Amino acid sequence: MTLVQMQPRPVSANPVHRTVDDAMEAVGPQICDDMTVEVALSVMASARAGHLLVCDQYGLCTGLVTSAQLAAARDSDAYTDRIRLRDILGDRGPFTSPRTTMAEAQHAMRYRRLAALPVVDEQGSALGVLALAR
């Protein structure tokens, strides 16, 4: 498991052309996709986080998992203690770029009903998280 702390970006003075880079939060806790659901729940509780970024063996971001997703996986009839995060995440993503405008990112998040969205660079490494205001 790799924990990375990054500094948040300053907010732009021009809100019309704000990008995701201006509004994203620091990366926060990152976990490997071979971690079990139970261990991920424990890490999430210890970090007092509502979500965790999931990375593959090469450190590339494969998605974001929430406490609700983990609880649903644990409470399902198909659950065993061998279920790994990669088993419940499915396809990679969705992600956004730091150059995406806030309007585009907010639209995509509302369309997909996401509360948080990983921000990745061109190589797929996590730079931060964009979360909608509640």
DSSP file with accessible surface (Angstrom, degrees, kcal/mol):
  #  RESIDUE AA STRUCTURE BP1 BP2  ACC     N-H-->O    O-->H-N    N-H-->O    O-->H-N    TCO  KAPPA ALPHA  PHI   PSI    X-CA   Y-CA   Z-CA
    1    1 A M              0   0  129      0, 0.0     2,-0.5     0, 0.0    30,-0.2   0.000 360.0 360.0 360.0 135.8    0.0    0.0    0.0
    2    2 A T        -     0   0   94     28,-0.3    28,-0.6     2,-0.0     2,-0.5  -0.960 360.0-161.5-116.9 121.9    1.3    3.4   -0.9
    3    3 A L  E     -A   29   0A 109     -2,-0.5     2,-0.4    26,-0.1    28,-0.0  -0.902  11.8-173.0-102.3 129.1    0.1    6.5    0.9
    4    4 A V  E     -A   28   0A  47     24,-0.7    24,-0.6    -2,-0.5     2,-0.5  -0.978   9.9-162.3-124.6 131.6    0.8    9.7   -0.9
    5    5 A Q        +     0   0  152     -2,-0.4     2,-0.3    22,-0.1    -2,-0.0  -0.963  15.9 174.6-113.3 127.7    0.2   13.2    0.5
    6    6 A M        -     0   0   60     -2,-0.5    20,-0.1   121,-0.0    22,-0.1  -0.926  33.0-109.0-128.3 156.7    0.0   16.1   -1.9
    7    7 A Q        -     0   0  165     -2,-0.3    20,-0.1    19,-0.1    -2,-0.0  -0.636  37.7-112.7 -84.6 136.9   -0.8   19.8   -1.4
    8    8 A P        -     0   0   84      0, 0.0    17,-0.1     0, 0.0    -1,-0.1  -0.334  34.7-108.0 -65.5 154.6   -4.2   21.0   -2.7
    9    9 A R        -     0   0   98     15,-0.7     2,-0.1    12,-0.2     3,-0.0  -0.532  34.8-103.7 -81.6 147.9   -4.1   23.4   -5.7
   10   10 A P        -     0   0  108      0, 0.0     2,-0.3     0, 0.0    -1,-0.1  -0.389  40.0-105.2 -68.8 149.8   -5.0   27.1   -5.2
   11   11 A V        -     0   0  102      1,-0.1    12,-0.1    12,-0.1     2,-0.0  -0.569  37.1-114.6 -78.0 134.8   -8.4   28.2   -6.3
   12   12 A S        -     0   0   42     -2,-0.3    -1,-0.1     7,-0.2     6,-0.1  -0.345   9.4-135.9 -68.6 147.5   -8.4   30.2   -9.6
   13   13 A A  S    S+     0   0  107      1,-0.2    -1,-0.1     2,-0.1     5,-0.0   0.724  95.7  65.9 -75.2 -19.8   -9.5   33.8   -9.4
   14   14 A N    >   -     0   0   76      1,-0.1     3,-0.8     3,-0.1    -1,-0.2  -0.817  63.2-176.2-107.3  96.2  -11.6   33.3  -12.6
   15   15 A P  G >  S+     0   0   94      0, 0.0     3,-0.9     0, 0.0    -1,-0.1   0.725  75.5  69.5 -67.7 -18.3  -14.4   30.9  -11.8
   16   16 A V  G 3  S+     0   0  113      1,-0.2    87,-0.2    86,-0.0    86,-0.1   0.902 110.0  31.1 -66.2 -39.0  -15.7   30.8  -15.4
   17   17 A H  G <  S+     0   0  133     -3,-0.8    -1,-0.2    84,-0.1    -3,-0.1   0.039  85.3 146.5-110.5  26.8  -12.6   28.9  -16.7
   18   18 A R    <   -     0   0   64     -3,-0.9    84,-2.2    -6,-0.1    85,-0.3  -0.353  32.0-154.9 -63.9 142.9  -11.8   26.9  -13.6
   19   19 A T  B >>  -B  101   0B  33     82,-0.3     3,-0.9    83,-0.1     4,-0.8  -0.669  32.2-102.4-111.4 171.2  -10.4   23.5  -14.3
   20   20 A V  H >> S+     0   0    0     80,-2.8     4,-2.0    77,-0.3     3,-1.0   0.880 120.5  64.9 -59.0 -36.2  -10.4   20.3  -12.2
   21   21 A D  H 34 S+     0   0   48     77,-2.2    -1,-0.2    79,-0.3   -12,-0.2   0.852 100.4  51.6 -57.1 -33.8   -6.8   21.1  -11.3
   22   22 A D  H <4 S+     0   0   32     -3,-0.9    -1,-0.3    76,-0.3    -2,-0.2   0.763 120.2  31.9 -73.3 -26.7   -8.0   24.2   -9.5
   23   23 A A  H << S+     0   0   29     -3,-1.0   108,-0.3    -4,-0.8    -2,-0.2   0.534  86.8 115.2-114.0  -8.6  -10.6   22.3   -7.4
   24   24 A M     <  -     0   0    8     -4,-2.0   -15,-0.7    -5,-0.1   106,-0.2  -0.266  56.7-130.5 -70.1 153.6   -9.3   18.8   -6.7
   25   25 A E  B     -C  129   0C  96    104,-3.5   104,-1.6     1,-0.2    -1,-0.1  -0.547  38.9 -76.8 -93.0 165.2   -8.4   17.6   -3.3
   26   26 A A        -     0   0   32    102,-0.2    -1,-0.2    -2,-0.2   102,-0.2  -0.172  49.7-105.6 -58.1 156.4   -5.2   15.9   -2.2
   27   27 A V        -     0   0    3    100,-0.4    26,-0.2   101,-0.1   101,-0.1   0.899  50.6-173.7 -55.8 -48.9   -4.9   12.3   -3.2
   28   28 A G  E     -A    4   0A  17    -24,-0.6   -24,-0.7   -22,-0.1    -1,-0.1  -0.354  47.0  -2.5  78.7-163.8   -5.5   10.8    0.3
   29   29 A P  E     -A    3   0A  29      0, 0.0    24,-1.9     0, 0.0     2,-0.4  -0.324  63.4-166.4 -67.7 137.3   -5.1    7.1    1.0
   30   30 A Q  E     -f   53   0D  18    -28,-0.6     2,-0.3    22,-0.2   -28,-0.3  -0.964   4.5-171.2-121.0 140.8   -4.4    4.8   -1.9
   31   31 A I  E     -f   54   0D   3     22,-2.8    24,-2.9    -2,-0.4     2,-0.2  -0.909  26.6-105.7-130.1 158.5   -4.7    1.0   -1.7
   32   32 A C  E >   -f   55   0D  29     -2,-0.3     3,-1.8    22,-0.2    53,-0.2  -0.566  25.5-124.8 -84.4 147.1   -3.7   -1.8   -4.0
   33   33 A D  T 3  S+     0   0   18     22,-2.5    53,-2.2     1,-0.3    54,-0.3   0.591 106.6  66.2 -70.4  -7.8   -6.4   -3.7   -6.0
   34   34 A D  T 3  S+     0   0   76     51,-0.2    -1,-0.3    50,-0.1     2,-0.1   0.474  77.4 111.3 -91.5   3.9   -5.3   -7.0   -4.6
   35   35 A M  S <  S-     0   0   26     -3,-1.8    50,-2.4     1,-0.1    51,-0.2  -0.442  72.7-114.6 -73.9 145.3   -6.4   -6.0   -1.1
   36   36 A T  B  >  -H   84   0E  23     48,-0.2     4,-2.4    -2,-0.1    48,-0.2  -0.366  21.8-113.0 -77.2 162.2   -9.4   -7.8    0.3
   37   37 A V  H  > S+     0   0    0     46,-1.6     4,-2.6     1,-0.2     5,-0.2   0.909 116.4  53.1 -60.7 -43.5  -12.7   -6.0    1.0
   38   38 A E  H  > S+     0   0   85     45,-0.2     4,-1.9     2,-0.2    -1,-0.2   0.917 110.5  46.1 -61.6 -43.5  -12.3   -6.5    4.8
   39   39 A V  H  > S+     0   0   70      2,-0.2     4,-2.7     1,-0.2    -1,-0.2   0.917 111.7  52.2 -66.9 -39.3   -8.8   -5.0    4.8
   40   40 A A  H  X S+     0   0    0     -4,-2.4     4,-2.8     1,-0.2    -2,-0.2   0.914 108.3  51.1 -62.9 -41.0  -10.0   -2.0    2.6
   41   41 A L  H  X S+     0   0   30     -4,-2.6     4,-2.4     2,-0.2    -1,-0.2   0.904 110.8  49.4 -61.5 -39.4  -12.9   -1.4    5.1
   42   42 A S  H  X S+     0   0   72     -4,-1.9     4,-2.6     2,-0.2    -2,-0.2   0.922 111.5  47.6 -66.1 -44.2  -10.4   -1.4    7.9
   43   43 A V  H  X S+     0   0   25     -4,-2.7     4,-2.5     2,-0.2    -2,-0.2   0.929 112.0  51.1 -62.3 -42.6   -8.0    1.1    6.1
   44   44 A M  H  X>S+     0   0    6     -4,-2.8     5,-2.0     1,-0.2     4,-0.7   0.918 111.6  46.8 -62.5 -43.2  -11.0    3.3    5.3
   45   45 A A  H ><5S+     0   0   72     -4,-2.4     3,-0.6     1,-0.2    -1,-0.2   0.922 113.0  49.1 -65.7 -42.2  -12.1    3.4    8.9
   46   46 A S  H 3<5S+     0   0   97     -4,-2.6    -2,-0.2     1,-0.2    -1,-0.2   0.875 114.9  44.0 -63.9 -38.5   -8.6    4.1   10.1
   47   47 A A  H 3<5S-     0   0   47     -4,-2.5    -1,-0.2    -5,-0.2    -2,-0.2   0.543 103.2-133.9 -81.8  -9.1   -8.1    6.9    7.6
   48   48 A R  T <<5 +     0   0  234     -4,-0.7     2,-0.3    -3,-0.6    -3,-0.2   0.926  56.0 147.9  51.5  47.6  -11.6    8.2    8.4
   49   49 A A      < -     0   0   29     -5,-2.0    -1,-0.2    -6,-0.1    -2,-0.1  -0.832  53.7-147.8-113.1 151.7  -12.2    8.5    4.7
   50   50 A G  S    S+     0   0   46     -2,-0.3    17,-1.5     1,-0.1     2,-0.3   0.568  85.9  17.4 -90.6 -12.7  -15.3    8.1    2.6
   51   51 A H  E     - G   0  66D  44     15,-0.2     2,-0.4    -7,-0.1    15,-0.2  -0.978  63.3-149.2-153.0 160.5  -13.4    6.7   -0.3
   52   52 A L  E     - G   0  65D   0     13,-2.4    13,-2.6    -2,-0.3     2,-0.4  -0.993  21.3-125.1-132.1 140.4  -10.1    5.2   -1.3
   53   53 A L  E     -fG  30  64D   0    -24,-1.9   -22,-2.8    -2,-0.4     2,-0.5  -0.710  26.3-145.8 -82.2 136.0   -8.2    5.4   -4.5
   54   54 A V  E     -fG  31  63D   0      9,-2.9     8,-3.4    -2,-0.4     9,-1.3  -0.897  17.5-173.8-107.8 130.7   -7.4    1.9   -5.9
   55   55 A C  E     -fG  32  61D  10    -24,-2.9   -22,-2.5    -2,-0.5     6,-0.2  -0.884  18.3-125.9-121.9 155.4   -4.1    1.3   -7.8
   56   56 A D    >   -     0   0   29      4,-2.5     3,-2.0    -2,-0.3    -1,-0.1  -0.193  47.1 -80.8 -86.9-173.8   -2.7   -1.7   -9.6
   57   57 A Q  T 3  S+     0   0  135      1,-0.3    -1,-0.1     2,-0.1   -25,-0.0   0.682 130.8  53.6 -64.5 -16.7    0.6   -3.4   -9.1
   58   58 A Y  T 3  S-     0   0  169      2,-0.1    -1,-0.3     0, 0.0     3,-0.1   0.359 119.7-106.3 -98.1   1.3    2.3   -0.6  -11.1
   59   59 A G  S <  S+     0   0   38     -3,-2.0    67,-0.4     1,-0.3     2,-0.3   0.559  73.5 140.4  86.0   8.8    0.9    2.2   -9.1
   60   60 A L        -     0   0   49     65,-0.1    -4,-2.5     1,-0.1    -1,-0.3  -0.680  59.6-108.3 -87.5 139.2   -1.6    3.3  -11.8
   61   61 A C  E     +G   55   0D   0     63,-2.6    -6,-0.3    -2,-0.3     3,-0.1  -0.444  36.2 175.7 -67.7 128.0   -5.0    4.4  -10.6
   62   62 A T  E     -     0   0D  16     -8,-3.4    31,-1.3     1,-0.4     2,-0.3   0.503  57.6 -60.2-109.9 -10.0   -7.7    1.8  -11.5
   63   63 A G  E     -G   54   0D   1     -9,-1.3    -9,-2.9    29,-0.2     2,-0.4  -0.976  49.8 -83.8 160.1-168.9  -10.6    3.4   -9.7
   64   64 A L  E     -G   53   0D  23     -2,-0.3     2,-0.4    29,-0.3   -11,-0.2  -0.991  29.8-158.9-134.5 135.5  -12.2    4.7   -6.6
   65   65 A V  E     -G   52   0D   0    -13,-2.6   -13,-2.4    -2,-0.4     2,-0.2  -0.954   6.9-154.6-120.6 138.1  -14.1    2.7   -4.0
   66   66 A T  E  >  -G   51   0D  41     -2,-0.4     4,-2.2   -15,-0.2   -15,-0.2  -0.680  30.9-111.4-105.3 165.5  -16.5    4.1   -1.5
   67   67 A S  H  > S+     0   0   61    -17,-1.5     4,-2.7    -2,-0.2     5,-0.2   0.875 119.4  55.8 -63.0 -34.7  -17.6    2.7    1.9
   68   68 A A  H  > S+     0   0   68    -18,-0.3     4,-2.4     2,-0.2    -1,-0.2   0.912 107.2  48.4 -64.7 -41.5  -21.1    2.0    0.4
   69   69 A Q  H  > S+     0   0   85      2,-0.2     4,-2.2     1,-0.2    -2,-0.2   0.914 113.4  47.5 -64.1 -42.7  -19.5   -0.1   -2.4
   70   70 A L  H  X S+     0   0    0     -4,-2.2     4,-2.5     2,-0.2    -2,-0.2   0.917 112.4  48.6 -66.2 -42.0  -17.4   -2.1    0.1
   71   71 A A  H  X S+     0   0   28     -4,-2.7     4,-2.3     2,-0.2    -2,-0.2   0.911 111.1  50.7 -64.4 -40.7  -20.4   -2.6    2.5
   72   72 A A  H  X S+     0   0   64     -4,-2.4     4,-0.7    -5,-0.2    -1,-0.2   0.911 111.5  48.1 -63.9 -40.9  -22.6   -3.8   -0.4
   73   73 A A  H >< S+     0   0   15     -4,-2.2     3,-0.8     1,-0.2    -2,-0.2   0.927 113.2  47.6 -65.1 -42.9  -19.9   -6.2   -1.5
   74   74 A R  H 3< S+     0   0   90     -4,-2.5    -2,-0.2     1,-0.2    -1,-0.2   0.863 113.7  47.7 -66.7 -34.3  -19.4   -7.5    2.0
   75   75 A D  H 3< S+     0   0  110     -4,-2.3    -1,-0.2    -5,-0.2    -2,-0.2   0.512  89.8 107.6 -87.6  -2.9  -23.2   -7.9    2.5
   76   76 A S  S X< S-     0   0   56     -3,-0.8     3,-1.2    -4,-0.7    -3,-0.0  -0.331  78.2-121.0 -75.7 157.6  -23.9   -9.7   -0.8
   77   77 A D  T 3  S+     0   0  173      1,-0.2    -1,-0.1    -2,-0.0    -4,-0.0   0.772 112.2  56.8 -66.3 -26.7  -24.7  -13.4   -1.0
   78   78 A A  T 3  S+     0   0   82     -5,-0.1    -1,-0.2     2,-0.0     2,-0.1   0.459  81.8 125.1 -85.4   1.2  -21.6  -14.1   -3.2
   79   79 A Y    <   +     0   0   50     -3,-1.2     2,-0.3    -6,-0.1    -5,-0.1  -0.336  28.5 165.6 -69.9 135.9  -19.2  -12.6   -0.6
   80   80 A T    >   -     0   0   70     -2,-0.1     3,-1.6     0, 0.0    -2,-0.0  -0.927  50.8-107.4-134.2 166.0  -16.2  -14.6    0.7
   81   81 A D  T 3  S+     0   0  115     -2,-0.3   -43,-0.1     1,-0.3    -2,-0.1   0.496 115.8  65.1 -74.6   2.1  -13.2  -13.3    2.6
   82   82 A R  T 3   +     0   0  196    -46,-0.1     2,-0.3     2,-0.1    -1,-0.3   0.429  69.7 120.5-100.2  -2.1  -11.1  -13.9   -0.6
   83   83 A I    <   -     0   0   38     -3,-1.6   -46,-1.6   -10,-0.0   -45,-0.2  -0.489  49.8-157.5 -65.8 127.2  -13.0  -11.2   -2.6
   84   84 A R  B >>  -H   36   0E  95     -2,-0.3     3,-1.2   -48,-0.2     4,-0.8  -0.667  28.1-109.6-104.4 162.2  -10.4   -8.6   -3.8
   85   85 A L  H >> S+     0   0    0    -50,-2.4     4,-1.9     1,-0.3     3,-1.0   0.877 117.5  60.0 -59.4 -38.1  -11.0   -5.0   -4.8
   86   86 A R  H 3> S+     0   0  114    -53,-2.2     4,-1.0     1,-0.3    -1,-0.3   0.805 100.3  58.7 -62.6 -23.7  -10.2   -5.7   -8.4
   87   87 A D  H <4 S+     0   0   98     -3,-1.2    -1,-0.3   -54,-0.3    -2,-0.2   0.792 113.2  35.8 -74.5 -28.1  -13.1   -8.2   -8.3
   88   88 A I  H << S+     0   0   54     -3,-1.0    -2,-0.2    -4,-0.8    -1,-0.2   0.652 109.3  63.1 -99.9 -16.6  -15.7   -5.6   -7.3
   89   89 A L  H  < S-     0   0   35     -4,-1.9     2,-0.2     1,-0.2    -2,-0.1   0.838  74.5-177.4 -77.8 -34.4  -14.3   -2.6   -9.3
   90   90 A G     <  +     0   0   59     -4,-1.0    -1,-0.2    -5,-0.2     3,-0.1  -0.503  52.6  20.2  73.5-135.9  -14.8   -4.0  -12.8
   91   91 A D  S    S-     0   0  149     -2,-0.2     2,-0.1     1,-0.1   -29,-0.0  -0.200  93.1 -92.6 -65.9 156.8  -13.5   -1.8  -15.6
   92   92 A R        -     0   0  123    -29,-0.1   -29,-0.2   -31,-0.0    -1,-0.1  -0.389  68.6 -43.1 -65.8 144.2  -11.0    0.9  -15.0
   93   93 A G        -     0   0   21    -31,-1.3   -29,-0.3     1,-0.3     2,-0.1  -0.422  12.3-136.8  96.5-171.1  -12.3    4.4  -14.3
   94   94 A P        +     0   0   44      0, 0.0     2,-0.3     0, 0.0    -1,-0.3   0.585  56.1 161.5 -75.6 157.4  -14.1    6.7  -14.7
   95   95 A F        -     0   0   56     -2,-0.1     2,-0.3    22,-0.1    24,-0.2  -0.856  25.4-147.2-133.6 169.9  -11.4    9.3  -14.4
   96   96 A T  B     -d  119   0C  16     22,-1.9    24,-2.3    -2,-0.3    -3,-0.0  -0.935  17.4-120.7-137.4 162.9  -10.9   12.9  -15.3
   97   97 A S    >   -     0   0   33     -2,-0.3     3,-1.5    22,-0.2   -77,-0.3  -0.709  23.3-120.9 -99.1 151.7   -7.9   15.0  -16.3
   98   98 A P  T 3  S+     0   0   16      0, 0.0   -77,-2.2     0, 0.0   -76,-0.3   0.751 114.1  57.7 -64.2 -17.6   -6.6   18.1  -14.4
   99   99 A R  T 3  S+     0   0  157    -79,-0.2     2,-0.1   -80,-0.1     0, 0.0   0.555  79.6 111.2 -89.7  -7.2   -7.3   20.1  -17.6
  100  100 A T  S <  S-     0   0   30     -3,-1.5   -80,-2.8     1,-0.1   -79,-0.3  -0.412  75.3-113.2 -64.7 140.4  -11.0   19.2  -17.7
  101  101 A T  B  >  -B   19   0B  51    -82,-0.2     4,-2.4     1,-0.1   -82,-0.3  -0.409  19.0-119.3 -72.6 155.8  -13.3   22.2  -17.0
  102  102 A M  H  > S+     0   0   28    -84,-2.2     4,-3.0     1,-0.2     5,-0.3   0.882 113.9  56.0 -61.7 -39.0  -15.3   22.1  -13.8
  103  103 A A  H  > S+     0   0   69    -85,-0.3     4,-2.2     1,-0.2    -1,-0.2   0.928 109.4  45.8 -60.9 -43.7  -18.5   22.3  -15.8
  104  104 A E  H  > S+     0   0  115      2,-0.2     4,-2.3     1,-0.2    -2,-0.2   0.925 114.9  47.1 -65.0 -44.1  -17.6   19.2  -17.8
  105  105 A A  H  X S+     0   0    1     -4,-2.4     4,-2.5     2,-0.2    -2,-0.2   0.921 112.1  49.3 -65.9 -43.6  -16.5   17.3  -14.7
  106  106 A Q  H  X S+     0   0   66     -4,-3.0     4,-2.5     2,-0.2     5,-0.2   0.909 111.0  50.6 -62.9 -40.9  -19.7   18.2  -12.8
  107  107 A H  H  X S+     0   0  135     -4,-2.2     4,-2.6    -5,-0.3    -2,-0.2   0.941 111.8  47.2 -61.4 -46.5  -21.9   17.2  -15.7
  108  108 A A  H  X S+     0   0   32     -4,-2.3     4,-2.2     1,-0.2    -2,-0.2   0.903 112.7  49.4 -63.4 -39.7  -20.1   13.8  -16.0
  109  109 A M  H  X>S+     0   0    0     -4,-2.5     5,-2.8     2,-0.2     4,-0.6   0.909 113.1  45.6 -68.3 -41.9  -20.3   13.2  -12.2
  110  110 A R  H ><5S+     0   0  157     -4,-2.5     3,-0.6     3,-0.2    -2,-0.2   0.915 112.0  52.1 -67.2 -40.0  -24.0   14.1  -12.1
  111  111 A Y  H 3<5S+     0   0  182     -4,-2.6    -2,-0.2     1,-0.2    -1,-0.2   0.904 118.6  36.4 -61.4 -41.6  -24.8   11.9  -15.1
  112  112 A R  H 3<5S-     0   0  136     -4,-2.2    -1,-0.2    -5,-0.2    -2,-0.2   0.417 110.0-123.3 -90.4  -2.7  -23.0    8.9  -13.6
  113  113 A R  T <<5 +     0   0  227     -3,-0.6     2,-0.4    -4,-0.6    -3,-0.2   0.929  54.7 158.6  58.2  50.9  -24.2    9.8  -10.1
  114  114 A L      < -     0   0   49     -5,-2.8    -1,-0.2     1,-0.1    18,-0.1  -0.870  37.2-165.7-106.0 139.2  -20.7   10.0   -8.6
  115  115 A A  S    S+     0   0   52     -2,-0.4    17,-1.7     1,-0.2     2,-0.3   0.698  81.2  21.4 -90.3 -23.2  -19.8   11.8   -5.4
  116  116 A A  E     - E   0 131C  11     15,-0.2    -1,-0.2    -7,-0.1    15,-0.2  -0.992  63.1-164.7-146.8 151.0  -16.1   11.7   -6.2
  117  117 A L  E     - E   0 130C   3     13,-2.4    13,-2.9    -2,-0.3   -22,-0.1  -0.993  24.1-121.5-140.7 125.5  -13.9   11.2   -9.3
  118  118 A P  E     - E   0 129C   4      0, 0.0   -22,-1.9     0, 0.0     2,-0.5  -0.427  19.8-145.1 -66.8 141.8  -10.2   10.4   -9.4
  119  119 A V  E     -dE  96 128C   0      9,-2.8     8,-3.6   -24,-0.2     9,-1.4  -0.953  25.5-179.4-107.3 121.7   -8.0   12.9  -11.3
  120  120 A V  E     - E   0 126C  20    -24,-2.3     6,-0.2    -2,-0.5     2,-0.1  -0.873  22.3-125.5-123.8 156.6   -5.2   11.2  -13.2
  121  121 A D    >   -     0   0   38      4,-2.1     3,-1.3    -2,-0.3    -1,-0.1  -0.207  48.2 -81.7 -86.5-174.5   -2.3   12.3  -15.3
  122  122 A E  T 3  S+     0   0  125      1,-0.3    -1,-0.1     2,-0.1   -25,-0.0   0.771 130.9  50.5 -62.3 -27.2   -1.5   11.2  -18.9
  123  123 A Q  T 3  S-     0   0  130      2,-0.1    -1,-0.3     0, 0.0   -63,-0.0   0.604 120.4-105.6 -86.8 -13.0    0.2    8.0  -17.5
  124  124 A G  S <  S+     0   0    9     -3,-1.3   -63,-2.6     1,-0.3     2,-0.3   0.529  70.8 142.9 100.7   6.6   -2.7    7.1  -15.2
  125  125 A S        -     0   0   43    -65,-0.2    -4,-2.1     1,-0.1    -1,-0.3  -0.617  57.1-106.6 -81.5 141.0   -1.1    8.1  -11.9
  126  126 A A  E     + E   0 120C  12    -67,-0.4    -6,-0.3    -2,-0.3   -99,-0.1  -0.450  38.5 171.6 -70.1 131.6   -3.5    9.6   -9.4
  127  127 A L  E     -     0   0C  31     -8,-3.6  -100,-0.4     1,-0.4     2,-0.3   0.642  61.3 -52.4-107.0 -27.4   -3.1   13.4   -8.8
  128  128 A G  E     - E   0 119C   0     -9,-1.4    -9,-2.8  -102,-0.2    -1,-0.4  -0.974  54.1 -87.9 175.6-168.9   -6.1   14.0   -6.6
  129  129 A V  E     -CE  25 118C   0   -104,-1.6  -104,-3.5    -2,-0.3     2,-0.6  -0.997  20.5-148.8-133.5 135.6   -9.8   13.6   -6.2
  130  130 A L  E     - E   0 117C   4    -13,-2.9   -13,-2.4    -2,-0.4     2,-0.4  -0.921  21.4-174.8-102.9 123.1  -12.6   15.8   -7.3
  131  131 A A  E     - E   0 116C  37     -2,-0.6   -15,-0.2  -108,-0.3     2,-0.2  -0.969  23.0-123.9-121.2 135.6  -15.6   15.7   -5.0
  132  132 A L        -     0   0   39    -17,-1.7     2,-0.2    -2,-0.4    -2,-0.0  -0.513  33.0-108.5 -72.4 142.3  -19.0   17.4   -5.5
  133  133 A A              0   0  103     -2,-0.2    -1,-0.1     1,-0.1     0, 0.0  -0.492 360.0 360.0 -67.6 140.7  -20.1   19.8   -2.8
  134  134 A R              0   0  266     -2,-0.2    -1,-0.1    -3,-0.0    -3,-0.0  -0.402 360.0 360.0 -88.1 360.0  -23.0   18.3   -0.9
